[in-house]
Amino acid sequence: MLATDGVRVNVGFSGTGAGFEKFCRGDTQISAASRAIKDAEVEDCADSGIDDILEIQIAIDALTVMVNPKNDFVDCMTVDELHLAFRHEGASRWSDIRPEWPSDSIIFYYPGTDSGTFDYFVETIIDGVDETASHRGDGTASEDDNVLALGIENDSDALGYFGFAFFSVAGEGLTPVAVDDGDGECVTPSFESALDGSYTPLSRPLFIYTRENFLRERPEVLDLVLFYLESSDIRLTPEQNLLVPEVGYITMPPDLLDEQYAKLDPFLQIHEDE
């Protein structure tokens, strides 16, 4: 890593969409994202003179569907059933999804519309099944996973979703739902199933975005980006603290990591030559 003593890192909290708005205004140097940047967001950046965006994948997430531990009948749902549950004017009672399930009303919890998690779920579960459908809006929505976790934990008829990292530290108050992507196999979200690709379609990449100009002109930014990658690199010595698995995300396979390192090689060479 580069020498960057005395650098202060200020971290702000927002959903992915709001983060890109700040990035495109020039307010931030690195923008974390739980989905890929959209074409419209790239255009917004370009309108502000930011046309040198660099995407770096830093980890893998397993978007997790959850129910309350008192729910003793839901252990697996198909993609079509998830679509029916979370689409606008979709299921309102458990029995709407499967006739053998109770007729109790479902209480829905999900990320707010500014969340990249929400965007990814819509892309894979709502649009992926029916492009004319939209996500329901009659549940509890929040960009704060704590709100969602507490809601699911305290409501026996809750059904919700958010990222695997927060689920993994939420304790026994939440029960994950396995997902059948259509092949008849129910796969539970886990580090292993996300890494080997069997947890589909709700495994997703996690990114950071920065500018080539920052990597060229500001070694402290390049150093922080390297830190992100090294925090996911299982090939490093055992003494290295791998923050990605520690906080509940999934490390990337070596070939994918190497692709990200390769994006930084030209900028590392610049600073080595100085």
Residue pairs with C-beta under 8 A, 6 or more apart in sequence:
1 223
1 226
1 227
1 230
2 219
2 220
2 222
2 223
2 226
2 271
3 219
4 219
4 220
4 223
4 224
7 220
7 223
9 224
12 22
12 28
14 22
14 114
14 143
15 111
15 112
15 114
15 115
15 116
15 118
15 143
16 32
16 33
16 34
16 35
16 114
16 115
16 116
16 119
17 41
17 113
17 114
17 115
17 116
17 119
18 114
19 28
19 31
19 32
19 33
20 31
20 33
20 37
20 38
20 41
20 44
20 45
20 209
21 44
22 28
22 31
23 31
23 45
23 50
23 209
24 41
24 44
24 45
24 47
24 48
24 50
25 48
26 48
26 50
29 210
29 211
29 214
29 218
29 221
30 208
30 209
30 210
30 214
30 221
30 224
30 225
31 208
31 209
31 210
32 206
32 207
32 208
33 116
33 206
33 207
33 208
33 209
34 61
34 115
34 116
34 117
34 120
34 163
34 204
34 206
34 207
35 116
35 117
35 119
35 120
35 123
35 204
35 207
36 55
36 205
36 207
37 53
37 55
37 207
37 209
42 53
45 51
45 53
50 211
52 211
52 212
52 213
53 209
53 210
53 211
53 212
54 209
54 210
54 211
54 212
54 215
54 263
55 207
55 209
56 207
56 208
56 209
56 210
56 225
56 228
56 229
56 260
56 263
56 264
57 205
57 206
57 207
57 252
57 256
57 259
57 260
58 206
58 207
58 208
58 228
58 229
58 231
58 232
58 244
58 252
58 260
59 205
59 206
59 232
59 244
59 249
59 250
59 251
59 252
60 194
60 195
60 203
60 204
60 205
60 206
60 249
60 250
60 251
60 252
61 163
61 164
61 165
61 194
61 203
61 204
61 205
61 206
61 249
61 250
62 163
62 164
62 189
62 190
62 191
62 193
62 194
62 199
62 202
62 203
62 204
62 250
63 117
63 120
63 121
63 161
63 162
63 163
63 164
63 189
63 202
63 203
63 204
64 161
64 162
64 163
64 164
64 167
64 176
64 177
64 189
64 202
65 77
65 82
65 159
65 160
65 161
65 176
65 177
65 179
65 189
65 202
66 152
66 158
66 159
66 160
66 161
66 162
66 167
66 174
66 175
66 176
66 177
67 74
67 152
67 158
67 159
67 174
67 175
67 177
68 152
68 153
68 154
68 155
68 156
68 157
68 158
68 174
68 175
69 172
69 173
69 174
69 175
70 156
71 156
71 157
71 158
71 175
73 94
73 100
73 101
73 102
74 94
74 101
74 159
74 177
75 177
75 178
75 186
76 177
76 178
76 179
76 180
76 186
77 85
77 97
77 177
77 178
77 179
77 180
78 179
78 180
78 181
78 182
79 124
79 125
79 128
79 129
79 179
79 180
79 181
79 182
79 201
80 129
81 97
81 98
82 125
82 179
83 90
83 125
83 126
83 128
83 129
83 130
83 133
84 90
84 91
84 96
84 97
85 91
85 97
85 106
85 108
85 159
86 108
86 110
86 121
86 125
86 126
86 135
86 136
87 126
87 129
87 130
87 133
87 134
87 135
87 136
88 133
88 134
88 135
88 136
88 137
89 136
90 96
90 136
91 97
91 106
92 105
92 106
93 102
93 103
93 104
93 105
93 106
94 101
94 102
94 103
94 104
94 106
94 157
95 101
95 102
95 103
104 157
105 157
106 157
106 158
106 159
107 139
107 140
107 151
107 155
107 157
107 158
107 159
108 136
108 138
108 139
108 140
108 158
108 159
108 160
109 139
109 140
109 141
109 142
109 148
109 151
109 152
109 158
109 159
109 160
109 161
110 118
110 121
110 135
110 139
110 140
110 141
110 148
110 160
110 161
110 162
111 117
111 118
111 121
111 141
111 142
111 143
111 145
111 148
111 161
111 162
112 118
112 141
112 142
112 143
113 141
114 143
115 143
117 161
117 162
117 163
118 135
118 141
120 204
121 135
121 161
121 202
122 134
122 135
124 201
124 202
125 201
125 202
126 133
126 134
126 135
127 133
128 201
139 160
140 147
140 148
140 151
140 160
142 148
145 162
145 163
145 166
148 160
148 162
149 162
149 166
149 167
149 170
149 173
149 174
151 158
151 160
152 158
152 159
152 160
152 173
152 174
153 170
153 173
153 174
164 189
164 194
164 248
164 249
164 250
165 247
165 248
165 249
166 248
167 174
167 176
167 189
167 248
168 248
169 247
169 248
176 188
176 189
178 186
178 187
178 188
178 189
179 186
179 187
179 189
179 199
179 200
179 202
180 186
180 187
181 187
181 200
181 201
185 198
187 193
187 198
187 199
187 200
188 199
189 199
189 202
190 199
191 245
191 250
193 199
193 203
194 203
194 250
195 250
195 251
195 253
197 203
203 250
206 249
208 225
208 228
210 221
210 225
212 267
214 221
214 222
215 221
215 222
215 225
215 264
215 267
216 267
216 270
219 271
222 264
222 267
222 268
222 271
225 264
226 264
229 257
229 260
229 261
229 264
230 236
230 240
231 241
231 242
231 243
231 244
232 242
232 244
232 249
232 251
232 252
232 257
233 240
233 242
233 251
233 257
234 242
234 251
234 254
235 254
235 257
236 242
242 251
244 250
244 251
245 251
252 260
